[in-house]
Amino acid sequence: MAKTKVLIVEDEAIIAKDIENVLTKAGYKVVGSFPTGEAAVQAADELYPDIILMDIMLKGDMSGIQAAEVIREKSNIPVVFLTAYADENTVDKARSAIPYGYIVKPFKENELIATIEMALNKYKDDQDLIKERDMLKNMVIEKSDSDSIFVRADYRLNSIKFSDIYYIEALKDYVVINTADNIYTTHTTMKEMQRILPAKDFVRVHRSYIVRIDKIFSIKYPDLVIEGKMKVIPIGGMYRKELFSRLNLVK
């Protein structure tokens, strides 16, 4: 099994060497040790460490917090902060970098190893969740033919005809597709729903609602009512013009 690669960023040479000795003895591979945030950012790009131990208070123009923020954006490598200051103000500032742990100096060897392992496990769990979310997002809705879609909900793919959809409602990171007999909650966005639904049949009437035009029972601004379900749906001001331009109005 390949050794876990660790990058050390610590401007106190003696402390950096002590950490390197502890990690090497414990079976980790130290790929480098650097004293500045600027060097850490460059090393993260070139050495591909599995985890970085970063001192919060570094000498130079870039603090450990700033370096960690850049690394998170560019390389998405987990960072554990080393600090001699455990006060609330320091911890609050460090949160912006979304670290995977803190080690307060001076520390014991077993505390250092335990913190690294917990950080690596948390990072793996986070990456697994992201992969699962992206997989679901890519598979939630698939076009099957000209008059229906497949929607992944309740652990299965469900075929839904466009003509059966009454309205779609946004619910945080999900959308709820309402038909005459069922509702389907699935992980996607209203923007994606607008892309998939046939534009001639559906119109967005609110940031949280898309309706099928021929299912509209009545309109009395600022609301409309969906037939059958008699669901009252708000009409957003920025969507009003588009809605009325899509209706066959008898004047």
Beta strands, then each sheet from edge to edge (+ up, - down):
strand 1: 5-9
strand 2: 29-34
strand 3: 51-55
strand 4: 79-83
strand 5: 102-104
strand 6: 141-145
strand 7: 148-153
strand 8: 156-161
strand 9: 165-171
strand 10: 174-179
strand 11: 183-186
strand 12: 202-206
strand 13: 209-212
strand 14: 216-220
strand 15: 223-226
strand 16: 231-234
sheet 1: 2+ 1+ 3+ 4+ 5+
sheet 2: 6+ 7- 8+
sheet 3: 11+ 10- 9+ 13- 12+
sheet 4: 14+ 15- 16+
end
